[in-house]
Amino acid sequence: MEGKKQPYMFIFGALAVLTVVEVGVAFIGLPRTLTIWVLVFLAVWKALLVALYFMHLKFEPLRLVLLAAAPLPLPFVLVLIVLVEYAR
Amino acid sequence: MATVEAVAGQMAHAHHDDRSFLRRYIFSTDHKMIGIQFLFACLFFLLVGGLLAMLIRWQVAFPGKPLPFGGIFPETMAPNGIILPEFYNALVTMHGTFMIFFAIMPLLVGVYANYLIPLKLGAPDMAFPRLNMMSFWLFVSSGIIMLASFFVEGGPSAAGWTVYAPLSAVPEYSGVSAGQQLWIVSIVFFAASSLLGSVNYITTVINMRAPGMTLFRMPLSIWSLFITAILALLAVPILAGALVMLLFDQTIGTTFFLPEHGGQPLLWQHLFWFFGHPEVYILILPAMGMVSDIIANGSRKPIFGYHSMVFAIAGIAFLGWIVWGHHMFQSGMNPLLGTSFMVSTMAIAVPTAIKVCNWLATMWRGNIQFHTPMLNATAFVAMFTVGGLSGIFMASNSLDIFIHDTYFIVAHIHYVLFGGSLFAIFAAIYFWYPKMFGRMMNETWGKVHFALTFVFYNLVFFPMHIIGIGGHMRRIYDPTQYTFMQPMQPMNRFITISAFLLFVSQIPFVINFFWSLFKGKKAEINPWRDNGLEWTVPSPPAHGNFEITPTVYRGPYEFSSPEVDEDFLPQTTPLNGDRRTAPEQVPGD
């Protein structure tokens, strides 16, 4: 990355725009389920931008990327069990 | 990444210590001073937590009777010295909060991860010394905020240390508003402190080990602190996120946890315990690691099953993520889920039993030296085992229906956190005190302190099993209001008197600690004849730790080796056949 212009301000702008879109989605009156899926989709993109650029994972070796991704099954387990509770 | 050259470069400056008083003792970036700062701060918070426990015990044993010296409390807490029910709820909440977040956890991690990791790995300092300093001052800030909550209108949080919603989310329910918000803000500060520390510990262990210090030559204390840091790094953000949601429910009208507006109180319990159960292991794994070091030293034998100990720590840490539901058996959980949580919880007994058996096998036929650290470490093994066995009862979801929310649970957590963690902390304080302060603590008074603590601790907490099985609720303001609990009052009074004596039993420790700072016998470099790298440098070590970067030739538990005349063989002593040229440090090997 040395000598290259860092895209941090661009990423900041993208995150701000995505946040505005999220707020908009919450108020335009889409069906509840669709709203949730759209918000999750947008949130995943925001998380990816933060992880790839602000946390530098895009510029790190694959093993470090895998290390950062290793705990992802844990939130999956948490969300799955909470959903099982709610679905009853 | 810190390389060997970079470390050597820092070494060149290590012993030119021209820092001002402020930089050396207050805003220090030296990991040793930060560890000592944590030690003093945590001992203060331990005292606060202990005093709160005394107030709780007075109320349970003598409900409605005025406290001795009770006139110091305001009318809103204890008019004429008589504890009000709402103040009792606050006492219970703040006792748990101070003991868990401000005493046990930082005593184990803040003090000993900071002090031991660089010294035991042969590094001059932490990977990020300024972050380390920031971690300590965030911790102090969070403690001050938590203490401040005693002085706001409505008093401190009264929703229990688990701050279950909606009790904690709606001020009208608990009668506490500002105090609850300060609790949340304080713990968010604490979470930030913990995260900065964890990043530091993990990076230091991976990148800054001395040449020859392979992962499987690291002491078990460092292994456990390393894995604990990983647990904290992954668990604490969940708590911080959930707390911000709770704060929003309190302040800006969101309804994440409020059922009347579509929120889910059980979501709070899931989020809290998804953090909370790994937290339980954050509170015990470092104790296990340090006790392993001390037991090997006190037995003059290599630790039994070193590799199995490492894998057991990792196994406990992994399983710790899939057991949180056992705190929620009574929440109306899906029975299938309850069973799966029961099975995963019982599975944790396997790596735990491996550790206990290995400690016993290490002591078996050893040349045991019952110095004060060893006495406390041995007590850890015995008391932790009692706590572990009562845990198996609670893991059974059908049995838990009966003992949930009774004093049986209180007995269990105190056997693990006092009998386990706190005895390990005492062992660690006595063991590493000479390295920290350059003086020995008095052995005789150390043994007096140990004996009194061991006896009164058991007199306090063992009877709680009995009244718990009898159905005595925990967190109850006045046990005499139920006819079936009235026969338990003599036992309650016995527990309370024992608790007061347990509190008084800490006086020899406090006097010994502070007296030895100035008048204790000067410590040698290696008073316990140990093998670790910290025992190769002066007591206390200079800024930068090592004159030259040490080279490591073996693991830390070579006691009674037939290859040498003495009964210990330091990690840095080369023998014939050892490769004298230091191997390149291979991060992550």
Interface residues (C-beta under 8 A of the other chain):
Chain A: P71 L74 V77 L78 I81 V82 V84 E85 Y86 R88
Chain B: L234 Q264 L266 L267 H270 L271 F274 W321 I322 G325 M333 N334 L337
